[in-house]
Amino acid sequence: MLPPAETTATYDKIKQYVLQHYGVKVSVLYVAQIERKYGLDMRENYNKSKKPDTKVPTCPPETEKMIVEALRHF
């Protein structure tokens, strides 16, 4: 059974948490990368690039720590 929608962490809540506690703006891309890294349930991305050689920036380790703490908070 899934928790109620009010108690689940959204990308906006995670971004706000990191901004309030660390003063750093994080992108949705970084949050999604961390969720994928730790095996959290995610939906399929429908905005994938059609180009085979698309370069995607990776989340820096210090930002990863902030996002992980925000995920633990929620």
Predicted model as a PDB file, atoms N, CA, C, CB and O in Angstrom, pLDDT in the B-factor column:
MODEL        1                                                                  
ATOM      1  N   MET A   1       0.845  -1.189   0.000  1.00 48.00           N  
ATOM      2  CA  MET A   1       0.000   0.000   0.000  1.00 48.00           C  
ATOM      3  C   MET A   1       0.886   1.248   0.000  1.00 48.00           C  
ATOM      4  CB  MET A   1      -0.959   0.001   1.228  1.00 48.00           C  
ATOM      5  O   MET A   1       1.840   1.345   0.772  1.00 48.00           O  
ATOM      6  N   LEU A   2       0.565   2.172  -0.852  1.00 45.00           N  
ATOM      7  CA  LEU A   2       1.341   3.398  -0.965  1.00 45.00           C  
ATOM      8  C   LEU A   2       0.918   4.403   0.106  1.00 45.00           C  
ATOM      9  CB  LEU A   2       1.180   4.006  -2.364  1.00 45.00           C  
ATOM     10  O   LEU A   2      -0.246   4.427   0.506  1.00 45.00           O  
ATOM     11  N   PRO A   3       1.851   5.229   0.568  1.00 51.00           N  
ATOM     12  CA  PRO A   3       1.484   6.269   1.527  1.00 51.00           C  
ATOM     13  C   PRO A   3       0.625   7.328   0.850  1.00 51.00           C  
ATOM     14  CB  PRO A   3       2.742   6.912   2.143  1.00 51.00           C  
ATOM     15  O   PRO A   3       0.644   7.451  -0.374  1.00 51.00           O  
ATOM     16  N   PRO A   4      -0.127   8.092   1.637  1.00 52.00           N  
ATOM     17  CA  PRO A   4      -0.956   9.157   1.046  1.00 52.00           C  
ATOM     18  C   PRO A   4      -0.100  10.149   0.274  1.00 52.00           C  
ATOM     19  CB  PRO A   4      -1.752   9.893   2.138  1.00 52.00           C  
ATOM     20  O   PRO A   4       1.073  10.350   0.587  1.00 52.00           O  
ATOM     21  N   ALA A   5      -0.690  10.756  -0.722  1.00 47.00           N  
ATOM     22  CA  ALA A   5       0.044  11.687  -1.589  1.00 47.00           C  
ATOM     23  C   ALA A   5       0.612  12.864  -0.805  1.00 47.00           C  
ATOM     24  CB  ALA A   5      -0.866  12.202  -2.700  1.00 47.00           C  
ATOM     25  O   ALA A   5       1.636  13.425  -1.196  1.00 47.00           O  
ATOM     26  N   GLU A   6      -0.029  13.245   0.283  1.00 49.00           N  
ATOM     27  CA  GLU A   6       0.450  14.398   1.053  1.00 49.00           C  
ATOM     28  C   GLU A   6       1.776  14.110   1.746  1.00 49.00           C  
ATOM     29  CB  GLU A   6      -0.589  14.808   2.088  1.00 49.00           C  
ATOM     30  O   GLU A   6       2.524  15.037   2.056  1.00 49.00           O  
ATOM     31  N   THR A   7       2.078  12.826   1.994  1.00 55.00           N  
ATOM     32  CA  THR A   7       3.290  12.506   2.736  1.00 55.00           C  
ATOM     33  C   THR A   7       4.444  12.089   1.837  1.00 55.00           C  
ATOM     34  CB  THR A   7       3.006  11.416   3.721  1.00 55.00           C  
ATOM     35  O   THR A   7       5.558  11.902   2.326  1.00 55.00           O  
ATOM     36  N   THR A   8       4.213  11.940   0.544  1.00 74.00           N  
ATOM     37  CA  THR A   8       5.286  11.534  -0.341  1.00 74.00           C  
ATOM     38  C   THR A   8       6.080  12.751  -0.800  1.00 74.00           C  
ATOM     39  CB  THR A   8       4.731  10.768  -1.545  1.00 74.00           C  
ATOM     40  O   THR A   8       5.558  13.861  -0.907  1.00 74.00           O  
ATOM     41  N   ALA A   9       7.343  12.508  -1.064  1.00 81.00           N  
ATOM     42  CA  ALA A   9       8.217  13.592  -1.499  1.00 81.00           C  
ATOM     43  C   ALA A   9       8.044  13.823  -2.997  1.00 81.00           C  
ATOM     44  CB  ALA A   9       9.696  13.277  -1.163  1.00 81.00           C  
ATOM     45  O   ALA A   9       8.146  12.891  -3.795  1.00 81.00           O  
ATOM     46  N   THR A  10       7.787  15.053  -3.363  1.00 90.00           N  
ATOM     47  CA  THR A  10       7.731  15.420  -4.771  1.00 90.00           C  
ATOM     48  C   THR A  10       9.055  16.098  -5.121  1.00 90.00           C  
ATOM     49  CB  THR A  10       6.503  16.360  -5.076  1.00 90.00           C  
ATOM     50  O   THR A  10       9.830  16.475  -4.242  1.00 90.00           O  
ATOM     51  N   TYR A  11       9.292  16.241  -6.407  1.00 92.00           N  
ATOM     52  CA  TYR A  11      10.518  16.923  -6.826  1.00 92.00           C  
ATOM     53  C   TYR A  11      10.563  18.340  -6.259  1.00 92.00           C  
ATOM     54  CB  TYR A  11      10.620  16.961  -8.366  1.00 92.00           C  
ATOM     55  O   TYR A  11      11.617  18.804  -5.823  1.00 92.00           O  
ATOM     56  N   ASP A  12       9.421  19.025  -6.263  1.00 94.00           N  
ATOM     57  CA  ASP A  12       9.398  20.397  -5.740  1.00 94.00           C  
ATOM     58  C   ASP A  12       9.709  20.430  -4.249  1.00 94.00           C  
ATOM     59  CB  ASP A  12       8.034  21.044  -6.000  1.00 94.00           C  
ATOM     60  O   ASP A  12      10.433  21.314  -3.792  1.00 94.00           O  
ATOM     61  N   LYS A  13       9.172  19.481  -3.481  1.00 94.00           N  
ATOM     62  CA  LYS A  13       9.452  19.440  -2.042  1.00 94.00           C  
ATOM     63  C   LYS A  13      10.925  19.173  -1.783  1.00 94.00           C  
ATOM     64  CB  LYS A  13       8.596  18.369  -1.357  1.00 94.00           C  
ATOM     65  O   LYS A  13      11.520  19.778  -0.891  1.00 94.00           O  
ATOM     66  N   ILE A  14      11.510  18.280  -2.548  1.00 95.00           N  
ATOM     67  CA  ILE A  14      12.931  17.972  -2.377  1.00 95.00           C  
ATOM     68  C   ILE A  14      13.775  19.185  -2.728  1.00 95.00           C  
ATOM     69  CB  ILE A  14      13.339  16.767  -3.245  1.00 95.00           C  
ATOM     70  O   ILE A  14      14.715  19.517  -2.005  1.00 95.00           O  
ATOM     71  N   LYS A  15      13.448  19.854  -3.833  1.00 96.00           N  
ATOM     72  CA  LYS A  15      14.182  21.051  -4.230  1.00 96.00           C  
ATOM     73  C   LYS A  15      14.067  22.145  -3.164  1.00 96.00           C  
ATOM     74  CB  LYS A  15      13.665  21.569  -5.581  1.00 96.00           C  
ATOM     75  O   LYS A  15      15.056  22.808  -2.852  1.00 96.00           O  
ATOM     76  N   GLN A  16      12.869  22.337  -2.605  1.00 96.00           N  
ATOM     77  CA  GLN A  16      12.662  23.345  -1.569  1.00 96.00           C  
ATOM     78  C   GLN A  16      13.444  23.009  -0.307  1.00 96.00           C  
ATOM     79  CB  GLN A  16      11.176  23.475  -1.244  1.00 96.00           C  
ATOM     80  O   GLN A  16      14.038  23.891   0.312  1.00 96.00           O  
ATOM     81  N   TYR A  17      13.445  21.737   0.074  1.00 96.00           N  
ATOM     82  CA  TYR A  17      14.171  21.310   1.269  1.00 96.00           C  
ATOM     83  C   TYR A  17      15.655  21.625   1.133  1.00 96.00           C  
ATOM     84  CB  TYR A  17      13.966  19.806   1.517  1.00 96.00           C  
ATOM     85  O   TYR A  17      16.258  22.197   2.042  1.00 96.00           O  
ATOM     86  N   VAL A  18      16.245  21.251  -0.002  1.00 97.00           N  
ATOM     87  CA  VAL A  18      17.675  21.490  -0.220  1.00 97.00           C  
ATOM     88  C   VAL A  18      17.956  22.995  -0.246  1.00 97.00           C  
ATOM     89  CB  VAL A  18      18.147  20.825  -1.544  1.00 97.00           C  
ATOM     90  O   VAL A  18      18.958  23.445   0.308  1.00 97.00           O  
ATOM     91  N   LEU A  19      17.092  23.761  -0.877  1.00 97.00           N  
ATOM     92  CA  LEU A  19      17.288  25.212  -0.934  1.00 97.00           C  
ATOM     93  C   LEU A  19      17.216  25.836   0.465  1.00 97.00           C  
ATOM     94  CB  LEU A  19      16.234  25.857  -1.854  1.00 97.00           C  
ATOM     95  O   LEU A  19      18.028  26.696   0.805  1.00 97.00           O  
ATOM     96  N   GLN A  20      16.249  25.403   1.269  1.00 97.00           N  
ATOM     97  CA  GLN A  20      16.089  25.967   2.617  1.00 97.00           C  
ATOM     98  C   GLN A  20      17.236  25.583   3.544  1.00 97.00           C  
ATOM     99  CB  GLN A  20      14.772  25.508   3.222  1.00 97.00           C  
ATOM    100  O   GLN A  20      17.697  26.413   4.327  1.00 97.00           O  
ATOM    101  N   HIS A  21      17.698  24.349   3.470  1.00 97.00           N  
ATOM    102  CA  HIS A  21      18.707  23.876   4.407  1.00 97.00           C  
ATOM    103  C   HIS A  21      20.146  24.138   3.959  1.00 97.00           C  
ATOM    104  CB  HIS A  21      18.520  22.417   4.632  1.00 97.00           C  
ATOM    105  O   HIS A  21      21.040  24.263   4.796  1.00 97.00           O  
ATOM    106  N   TYR A  22      20.374  24.221   2.660  1.00 96.00           N  
ATOM    107  CA  TYR A  22      21.740  24.380   2.165  1.00 96.00           C  
ATOM    108  C   TYR A  22      21.936  25.617   1.302  1.00 96.00           C  
ATOM    109  CB  TYR A  22      22.133  23.172   1.383  1.00 96.00           C  
ATOM    110  O   TYR A  22      23.071  26.000   1.017  1.00 96.00           O  
ATOM    111  N   GLY A  23      20.839  26.247   0.882  1.00 97.00           N  
ATOM    112  CA  GLY A  23      20.948  27.419   0.035  1.00 97.00           C  
ATOM    113  C   GLY A  23      21.405  27.098  -1.377  1.00 97.00           C  
ATOM    114  O   GLY A  23      21.966  27.956  -2.059  1.00 97.00           O  
ATOM    115  N   VAL A  24      21.170  25.860  -1.823  1.00 96.00           N  
ATOM    116  CA  VAL A  24      21.604  25.409  -3.140  1.00 96.00           C  
ATOM    117  C   VAL A  24      20.383  24.994  -3.943  1.00 96.00           C  
ATOM    118  CB  VAL A  24      22.617  24.236  -3.028  1.00 96.00           C  
ATOM    119  O   VAL A  24      19.510  24.282  -3.448  1.00 96.00           O  
ATOM    120  N   LYS A  25      20.333  25.445  -5.179  1.00 96.00           N  
ATOM    121  CA  LYS A  25      19.266  25.011  -6.069  1.00 96.00           C  
ATOM    122  C   LYS A  25      19.718  23.746  -6.781  1.00 96.00           C  
ATOM    123  CB  LYS A  25      18.893  26.126  -7.089  1.00 96.00           C  
ATOM    124  O   LYS A  25      20.814  23.690  -7.339  1.00 96.00           O  
ATOM    125  N   VAL A  26      18.856  22.724  -6.755  1.00 96.00           N  
ATOM    126  CA  VAL A  26      19.168  21.474  -7.445  1.00 96.00           C  
ATOM    127  C   VAL A  26      18.161  21.268  -8.565  1.00 96.00           C  
ATOM    128  CB  VAL A  26      19.156  20.265  -6.459  1.00 96.00           C  
ATOM    129  O   VAL A  26      17.025  21.736  -8.492  1.00 96.00           O  
ATOM    130  N   SER A  27      18.589  20.571  -9.589  1.00 95.00           N  
ATOM    131  CA  SER A  27      17.708  20.344 -10.725  1.00 95.00           C  
ATOM    132  C   SER A  27      16.938  19.039 -10.536  1.00 95.00           C  
ATOM    133  CB  SER A  27      18.512  20.314 -12.040  1.00 95.00           C  
ATOM    134  O   SER A  27      17.349  18.155  -9.784  1.00 95.00           O  
ATOM    135  N   VAL A  28      15.829  18.947 -11.228  1.00 93.00           N  
ATOM    136  CA  VAL A  28      15.012  17.735 -11.213  1.00 93.00           C  
ATOM    137  C   VAL A  28      15.821  16.572 -11.777  1.00 93.00           C  
ATOM    138  CB  VAL A  28      13.704  17.937 -12.026  1.00 93.00           C  
ATOM    139  O   VAL A  28      15.655  15.433 -11.341  1.00 93.00           O  
ATOM    140  N   LEU A  29      16.685  16.849 -12.730  1.00 92.00           N  
ATOM    141  CA  LEU A  29      17.539  15.810 -13.316  1.00 92.00           C  
ATOM    142  C   LEU A  29      18.399  15.150 -12.241  1.00 92.00           C  
ATOM    143  CB  LEU A  29      18.435  16.405 -14.422  1.00 92.00           C  
ATOM    144  O   LEU A  29      18.505  13.924 -12.201  1.00 92.00           O  
ATOM    145  N   TYR A  30      19.009  15.947 -11.375  1.00 95.00           N  
ATOM    146  CA  TYR A  30      19.846  15.390 -10.323  1.00 95.00           C  
ATOM    147  C   TYR A  30      19.020  14.559  -9.349  1.00 95.00           C  
ATOM    148  CB  TYR A  30      20.574  16.505  -9.580  1.00 95.00           C  
ATOM    149  O   TYR A  30      19.457  13.488  -8.928  1.00 95.00           O  
ATOM    150  N   VAL A  31      17.838  15.036  -8.986  1.00 94.00           N  
ATOM    151  CA  VAL A  31      16.972  14.291  -8.065  1.00 94.00           C  
ATOM    152  C   VAL A  31      16.599  12.949  -8.693  1.00 94.00           C  
ATOM    153  CB  VAL A  31      15.690  15.109  -7.717  1.00 94.00           C  
ATOM    154  O   VAL A  31      16.624  11.919  -8.019  1.00 94.00           O  
ATOM    155  N   ALA A  32      16.259  12.958  -9.966  1.00 91.00           N  
ATOM    156  CA  ALA A  32      15.890  11.721 -10.663  1.00 91.00           C  
ATOM    157  C   ALA A  32      17.077  10.765 -10.726  1.00 91.00           C  
ATOM    158  CB  ALA A  32      15.381  12.031 -12.087  1.00 91.00           C  
ATOM    159  O   ALA A  32      16.901   9.557 -10.566  1.00 91.00           O  
ATOM    160  N   GLN A  33      18.279  11.280 -10.956  1.00 92.00           N  
ATOM    161  CA  GLN A  33      19.463  10.421 -11.000  1.00 92.00           C  
ATOM    162  C   GLN A  33      19.697   9.731  -9.661  1.00 92.00           C  
ATOM    163  CB  GLN A  33      20.696  11.235 -11.390  1.00 92.00           C  
ATOM    164  O   GLN A  33      20.042   8.550  -9.619  1.00 92.00           O  
ATOM    165  N   ILE A  34      19.513  10.462  -8.578  1.00 93.00           N  
ATOM    166  CA  ILE A  34      19.726   9.884  -7.249  1.00 93.00           C  
ATOM    167  C   ILE A  34      18.641   8.861  -6.943  1.00 93.00           C  
ATOM    168  CB  ILE A  34      19.744  10.988  -6.168  1.00 93.00           C  
ATOM    169  O   ILE A  34      18.936   7.802  -6.388  1.00 93.00           O  
ATOM    170  N   GLU A  35      17.401   9.155  -7.291  1.00 91.00           N  
ATOM    171  CA  GLU A  35      16.328   8.185  -7.081  1.00 91.00           C  
ATOM    172  C   GLU A  35      16.612   6.907  -7.856  1.00 91.00           C  
ATOM    173  CB  GLU A  35      14.970   8.776  -7.501  1.00 91.00           C  
ATOM    174  O   GLU A  35      16.431   5.807  -7.333  1.00 91.00           O  
ATOM    175  N   ARG A  36      17.048   7.044  -9.082  1.00 90.00           N  
ATOM    176  CA  ARG A  36      17.366   5.877  -9.908  1.00 90.00           C  
ATOM    177  C   ARG A  36      18.543   5.103  -9.309  1.00 90.00           C  
ATOM    178  CB  ARG A  36      17.691   6.311 -11.358  1.00 90.00           C  
ATOM    179  O   ARG A  36      18.536   3.872  -9.293  1.00 90.00           O  
ATOM    180  N   LYS A  37      19.552   5.825  -8.816  1.00 92.00           N  
ATOM    181  CA  LYS A  37      20.742   5.195  -8.249  1.00 92.00           C  
ATOM    182  C   LYS A  37      20.396   4.323  -7.047  1.00 92.00           C  
ATOM    183  CB  LYS A  37      21.757   6.258  -7.844  1.00 92.00           C  
ATOM    184  O   LYS A  37      20.967   3.246  -6.874  1.00 92.00           O  
ATOM    185  N   TYR A  38      19.463   4.784  -6.218  1.00 90.00           N  
ATOM    186  CA  TYR A  38      19.101   4.056  -5.010  1.00 90.00           C  
ATOM    187  C   TYR A  38      17.882   3.159  -5.199  1.00 90.00           C  
ATOM    188  CB  TYR A  38      18.844   5.025  -3.895  1.00 90.00           C  
ATOM    189  O   TYR A  38      17.370   2.594  -4.233  1.00 90.00           O  
ATOM    190  N   GLY A  39      17.417   3.028  -6.439  1.00 88.00           N  
ATOM    191  CA  GLY A  39      16.357   2.076  -6.740  1.00 88.00           C  
ATOM    192  C   GLY A  39      14.967   2.480  -6.309  1.00 88.00           C  
ATOM    193  O   GLY A  39      14.116   1.618  -6.090  1.00 88.00           O  
ATOM    194  N   LEU A  40      14.718   3.758  -6.183  1.00 84.00           N  
ATOM    195  CA  LEU A  40      13.371   4.208  -5.827  1.00 84.00           C  
ATOM    196  C   LEU A  40      12.466   4.108  -7.050  1.00 84.00           C  
ATOM    197  CB  LEU A  40      13.395   5.665  -5.281  1.00 84.00           C  
ATOM    198  O   LEU A  40      12.918   4.268  -8.183  1.00 84.00           O  
ATOM    199  N   ASP A  41      11.196   3.844  -6.810  1.00 75.00           N  
ATOM    200  CA  ASP A  41      10.242   3.687  -7.908  1.00 75.00           C  
ATOM    201  C   ASP A  41      10.111   4.971  -8.688  1.00 75.00           C  
ATOM    202  CB  ASP A  41       8.878   3.255  -7.383  1.00 75.00           C  
ATOM    203  O   ASP A  41       9.914   6.050  -8.131  1.00 75.00           O  
ATOM    204  N   MET A  42      10.227   4.825 -10.004  1.00 72.00           N  
ATOM    205  CA  MET A  42      10.108   5.971 -10.891  1.00 72.00           C  
ATOM    206  C   MET A  42       9.283   5.574 -12.096  1.00 72.00           C  
ATOM    207  CB  MET A  42      11.495   6.494 -11.321  1.00 72.00           C  
ATOM    208  O   MET A  42       9.227   4.404 -12.473  1.00 72.00           O  
ATOM    209  N   ARG A  43       8.648   6.558 -12.690  1.00 77.00           N  
ATOM    210  CA  ARG A  43       7.915   6.315 -13.926  1.00 77.00           C  
ATOM    211  C   ARG A  43       8.848   6.461 -15.116  1.00 77.00           C  
ATOM    212  CB  ARG A  43       6.720   7.278 -14.054  1.00 77.00           C  
ATOM    213  O   ARG A  43       9.961   6.975 -14.994  1.00 77.00           O  
ATOM    214  N   GLU A  44       8.385   6.008 -16.254  1.00 79.00           N  
ATOM    215  CA  GLU A  44       9.149   6.131 -17.497  1.00 79.00           C  
ATOM    216  C   GLU A  44       9.257   7.598 -17.899  1.00 79.00           C  
ATOM    217  CB  GLU A  44       8.492   5.306 -18.631  1.00 79.00           C  
ATOM    218  O   GLU A  44       8.290   8.349 -17.775  1.00 79.00           O  
ATOM    219  N   ASN A  45      10.421   8.003 -18.377  1.00 77.00           N  
ATOM    220  CA  ASN A  45      10.624   9.359 -18.854  1.00 77.00           C  
ATOM    221  C   ASN A  45      10.153   9.445 -20.306  1.00 77.00           C  
ATOM    222  CB  ASN A  45      12.117   9.780 -18.722  1.00 77.00           C  
ATOM    223  O   ASN A  45      10.675   8.739 -21.169  1.00 77.00           O  
ATOM    224  N   TYR A  46       9.190  10.287 -20.574  1.00 78.00           N  
ATOM    225  CA  TYR A  46       8.655  10.420 -21.926  1.00 78.00           C  
ATOM    226  C   TYR A  46       9.330  11.529 -22.718  1.00 78.00           C  
ATOM    227  CB  TYR A  46       7.174  10.675 -21.867  1.00 78.00           C  
ATOM    228  O   TYR A  46       9.007  11.735 -23.888  1.00 78.00           O  
ATOM    229  N   ASN A  47      10.254  12.239 -22.105  1.00 79.00           N  
ATOM    230  CA  ASN A  47      10.946  13.338 -22.775  1.00 79.00           C  
ATOM    231  C   ASN A  47      12.373  12.956 -23.145  1.00 79.00           C  
ATOM    232  CB  ASN A  47      10.954  14.577 -21.888  1.00 79.00           C  
ATOM    233  O   ASN A  47      13.265  13.804 -23.129  1.00 79.00           O  
ATOM    234  N   LYS A  48      12.592  11.713 -23.470  1.00 79.00           N  
ATOM    235  CA  LYS A  48      13.934  11.262 -23.810  1.00 79.00           C  
ATOM    236  C   LYS A  48      14.378  11.870 -25.138  1.00 79.00           C  
ATOM    237  CB  LYS A  48      13.987   9.726 -23.879  1.00 79.00           C  
ATOM    238  O   LYS A  48      13.580  12.108 -26.045  1.00 79.00           O  
ATOM    239  N   SER A  49      15.677  12.109 -25.212  1.00 81.00           N  
ATOM    240  CA  SER A  49      16.240  12.653 -26.438  1.00 81.00           C  
ATOM    241  C   SER A  49      16.260  11.578 -27.520  1.00 81.00           C  
ATOM    242  CB  SER A  49      17.660  13.203 -26.191  1.00 81.00           C  
ATOM    243  O   SER A  49      16.462  10.398 -27.233  1.00 81.00           O  
ATOM    244  N   LYS A  50      16.055  11.987 -28.729  1.00 85.00           N  
ATOM    245  CA  LYS A  50      16.084  11.068 -29.867  1.00 85.00           C  
ATOM    246  C   LYS A  50      17.519  10.822 -30.348  1.00 85.00           C  
ATOM    247  CB  LYS A  50      15.231  11.624 -31.019  1.00 85.00           C  
ATOM    248  O   LYS A  50      17.778   9.872 -31.086  1.00 85.00           O  
ATOM    249  N   LYS A  51      18.434  11.673 -29.929  1.00 86.00           N  
ATOM    250  CA  LYS A  51      19.819  11.563 -30.357  1.00 86.00           C  
ATOM    251  C   LYS A  51      20.528  10.478 -29.541  1.00 86.00           C  
ATOM    252  CB  LYS A  51      20.546  12.923 -30.212  1.00 86.00           C  
ATOM    253  O   LYS A  51      20.381  10.427 -28.320  1.00 86.00           O  
ATOM    254  N   PRO A  52      21.289   9.619 -30.203  1.00 84.00           N  
ATOM    255  CA  PRO A  52      21.958   8.536 -29.478  1.00 84.00           C  
ATOM    256  C   PRO A  52      23.159   8.989 -28.642  1.00 84.00           C  
ATOM    257  CB  PRO A  52      22.408   7.495 -30.454  1.00 84.00           C  
ATOM    258  O   PRO A  52      23.544   8.306 -27.693  1.00 84.00           O  
ATOM    259  N   ASP A  53      23.748  10.130 -28.985  1.00 86.00           N  
ATOM    260  CA  ASP A  53      24.951  10.586 -28.277  1.00 86.00           C  
ATOM    261  C   ASP A  53      24.694  11.785 -27.367  1.00 86.00           C  
ATOM    262  CB  ASP A  53      26.026  10.941 -29.275  1.00 86.00           C  
ATOM    263  O   ASP A  53      25.555  12.654 -27.233  1.00 86.00           O  
ATOM    264  N   THR A  54      23.541  11.837 -26.755  1.00 86.00           N  
ATOM    265  CA  THR A  54      23.187  12.949 -25.882  1.00 86.00           C  
ATOM    266  C   THR A  54      24.035  12.908 -24.623  1.00 86.00           C  
ATOM    267  CB  THR A  54      21.691  12.913 -25.526  1.00 86.00           C  
ATOM    268  O   THR A  54      24.153  11.864 -23.982  1.00 86.00           O  
ATOM    269  N   LYS A  55      24.623  14.039 -24.269  1.00 88.00           N  
ATOM    270  CA  LYS A  55      25.421  14.137 -23.053  1.00 88.00           C  
ATOM    271  C   LYS A  55      24.534  14.641 -21.922  1.00 88.00           C  
ATOM    272  CB  LYS A  55      26.646  15.075 -23.259  1.00 88.00           C  
ATOM    273  O   LYS A  55      23.927  15.707 -22.020  1.00 88.00           O  
ATOM    274  N   VAL A  56      24.468  13.862 -20.855  1.00 86.00           N  
ATOM    275  CA  VAL A  56      23.655  14.214 -19.698  1.00 86.00           C  
ATOM    276  C   VAL A  56      24.600  14.502 -18.540  1.00 86.00           C  
ATOM    277  CB  VAL A  56      22.640  13.072 -19.337  1.00 86.00           C  
ATOM    278  O   VAL A  56      25.439  13.661 -18.216  1.00 86.00           O  
ATOM    279  N   PRO A  57      24.488  15.674 -17.904  1.00 92.00           N  
ATOM    280  CA  PRO A  57      25.359  15.967 -16.769  1.00 92.00           C  
ATOM    281  C   PRO A  57      25.045  15.038 -15.597  1.00 92.00           C  
ATOM    282  CB  PRO A  57      25.210  17.438 -16.341  1.00 92.00           C  
ATOM    283  O   PRO A  57      23.892  14.663 -15.383  1.00 92.00           O  
ATOM    284  N   THR A  58      26.075  14.676 -14.847  1.00 94.00           N  
ATOM    285  CA  THR A  58      25.861  13.823 -13.682  1.00 94.00           C  
ATOM    286  C   THR A  58      25.897  14.653 -12.412  1.00 94.00           C  
ATOM    287  CB  THR A  58      26.915  12.706 -13.622  1.00 94.00           C  
ATOM    288  O   THR A  58      26.541  15.700 -12.348  1.00 94.00           O  
ATOM    289  N   CYS A  59      25.200  14.167 -11.416  1.00 95.00           N  
ATOM    290  CA  CYS A  59      25.086  14.868 -10.144  1.00 95.00           C  
ATOM    291  C   CYS A  59      26.424  14.843  -9.407  1.00 95.00           C  
ATOM    292  CB  CYS A  59      23.978  14.238  -9.275  1.00 95.00           C  
ATOM    293  O   CYS A  59      27.009  13.773  -9.239  1.00 95.00           O  
ATOM    294  N   PRO A  60      26.922  16.007  -8.963  1.00 96.00           N  
ATOM    295  CA  PRO A  60      28.161  16.050  -8.193  1.00 96.00           C  
ATOM    296  C   PRO A  60      27.964  15.378  -6.824  1.00 96.00           C  
ATOM    297  CB  PRO A  60      28.636  17.517  -8.016  1.00 96.00           C  
ATOM    298  O   PRO A  60      26.857  15.393  -6.286  1.00 96.00           O  
ATOM    299  N   PRO A  61      29.022  14.793  -6.261  1.00 96.00           N  
ATOM    300  CA  PRO A  61      28.894  14.077  -4.985  1.00 96.00           C  
ATOM    301  C   PRO A  61      28.355  14.929  -3.838  1.00 96.00           C  
ATOM    302  CB  PRO A  61      30.225  13.526  -4.591  1.00 96.00           C  
ATOM    303  O   PRO A  61      27.572  14.439  -3.025  1.00 96.00           O  
ATOM    304  N   GLU A  62      28.762  16.195  -3.760  1.00 96.00           N  
ATOM    305  CA  GLU A  62      28.275  17.044  -2.659  1.00 96.00           C  
ATOM    306  C   GLU A  62      26.778  17.326  -2.799  1.00 96.00           C  
ATOM    307  CB  GLU A  62      29.058  18.373  -2.617  1.00 96.00           C  
ATOM    308  O   GLU A  62      26.068  17.414  -1.797  1.00 96.00           O  
ATOM    309  N   THR A  63      26.307  17.467  -4.014  1.00 96.00           N  
ATOM    310  CA  THR A  63      24.871  17.669  -4.246  1.00 96.00           C  
ATOM    311  C   THR A  63      24.111  16.385  -3.956  1.00 96.00           C  
ATOM    312  CB  THR A  63      24.606  18.134  -5.698  1.00 96.00           C  
ATOM    313  O   THR A  63      22.988  16.427  -3.453  1.00 96.00           O  
ATOM    314  N   GLU A  64      24.713  15.245  -4.269  1.00 96.00           N  
ATOM    315  CA  GLU A  64      24.082  13.961  -3.999  1.00 96.00           C  
ATOM    316  C   GLU A  64      23.800  13.798  -2.511  1.00 96.00           C  
ATOM    317  CB  GLU A  64      24.964  12.816  -4.500  1.00 96.00           C  
ATOM    318  O   GLU A  64      22.733  13.317  -2.131  1.00 96.00           O  
ATOM    319  N   LYS A  65      24.752  14.194  -1.667  1.00 96.00           N  
ATOM    320  CA  LYS A  65      24.565  14.089  -0.217  1.00 96.00           C  
ATOM    321  C   LYS A  65      23.372  14.920   0.241  1.00 96.00           C  
ATOM    322  CB  LYS A  65      25.835  14.538   0.521  1.00 96.00           C  
ATOM    323  O   LYS A  65      22.603  14.483   1.097  1.00 96.00           O  
ATOM    324  N   MET A  66      23.215  16.107  -0.320  1.00 96.00           N  
ATOM    325  CA  MET A  66      22.105  16.971   0.045  1.00 96.00           C  
ATOM    326  C   MET A  66      20.770  16.355  -0.357  1.00 96.00           C  
ATOM    327  CB  MET A  66      22.268  18.341  -0.602  1.00 96.00           C  
ATOM    328  O   MET A  66      19.810  16.387   0.413  1.00 96.00           O  
ATOM    329  N   ILE A  67      20.711  15.800  -1.548  1.00 95.00           N  
ATOM    330  CA  ILE A  67      19.474  15.208  -2.051  1.00 95.00           C  
ATOM    331  C   ILE A  67      19.124  13.960  -1.252  1.00 95.00           C  
ATOM    332  CB  ILE A  67      19.603  14.868  -3.549  1.00 95.00           C  
ATOM    333  O   ILE A  67      17.955  13.732  -0.943  1.00 95.00           O  
ATOM    334  N   VAL A  68      20.125  13.149  -0.914  1.00 95.00           N  
ATOM    335  CA  VAL A  68      19.875  11.948  -0.109  1.00 95.00           C  
ATOM    336  C   VAL A  68      19.304  12.322   1.242  1.00 95.00           C  
ATOM    337  CB  VAL A  68      21.163  11.135   0.071  1.00 95.00           C  
ATOM    338  O   VAL A  68      18.383  11.667   1.729  1.00 95.00           O  
ATOM    339  N   GLU A  69      19.844  13.376   1.860  1.00 95.00           N  
ATOM    340  CA  GLU A  69      19.301  13.808   3.161  1.00 95.00           C  
ATOM    341  C   GLU A  69      17.853  14.261   3.001  1.00 95.00           C  
ATOM    342  CB  GLU A  69      20.158  14.956   3.765  1.00 95.00           C  
ATOM    343  O   GLU A  69      17.017  13.957   3.852  1.00 95.00           O  
ATOM    344  N   ALA A  70      17.545  14.981   1.927  1.00 94.00           N  
ATOM    345  CA  ALA A  70      16.177  15.429   1.696  1.00 94.00           C  
ATOM    346  C   ALA A  70      15.247  14.228   1.505  1.00 94.00           C  
ATOM    347  CB  ALA A  70      16.115  16.360   0.470  1.00 94.00           C  
ATOM    348  O   ALA A  70      14.128  14.230   2.016  1.00 94.00           O  
ATOM    349  N   LEU A  71      15.691  13.221   0.785  1.00 92.00           N  
ATOM    350  CA  LEU A  71      14.877  12.021   0.590  1.00 92.00           C  
ATOM    351  C   LEU A  71      14.649  11.301   1.917  1.00 92.00           C  
ATOM    352  CB  LEU A  71      15.547  11.074  -0.419  1.00 92.00           C  
ATOM    353  O   LEU A  71      13.552  10.800   2.168  1.00 92.00           O  
ATOM    354  N   ARG A  72      15.670  11.244   2.763  1.00 92.00           N  
ATOM    355  CA  ARG A  72      15.511  10.619   4.088  1.00 92.00           C  
ATOM    356  C   ARG A  72      14.525  11.406   4.946  1.00 92.00           C  
ATOM    357  CB  ARG A  72      16.873  10.520   4.808  1.00 92.00           C  
ATOM    358  O   ARG A  72      13.755  10.825   5.711  1.00 92.00           O  
ATOM    359  N   HIS A  73      14.555  12.715   4.816  1.00 91.00           N  
ATOM    360  CA  HIS A  73      13.635  13.565   5.576  1.00 91.00           C  
ATOM    361  C   HIS A  73      12.179  13.227   5.260  1.00 91.00           C  
ATOM    362  CB  HIS A  73      13.907  15.045   5.277  1.00 91.00           C  
ATOM    363  O   HIS A  73      11.331  13.176   6.151  1.00 91.00           O  
ATOM    364  N   PHE A  74      11.907  12.999   3.983  1.00 84.00           N  
ATOM    365  CA  PHE A  74      10.542  12.705   3.562  1.00 84.00           C  
ATOM    366  C   PHE A  74      10.276  11.222   3.668  1.00 84.00           C  
ATOM    367  CB  PHE A  74      10.293  13.190   2.133  1.00 84.00           C  
ATOM    368  O   PHE A  74       9.174  10.769   3.356  1.00 84.00           O  
TER     369      PHE A  74                                                      
ENDMDL                                                                          
END                                                                             
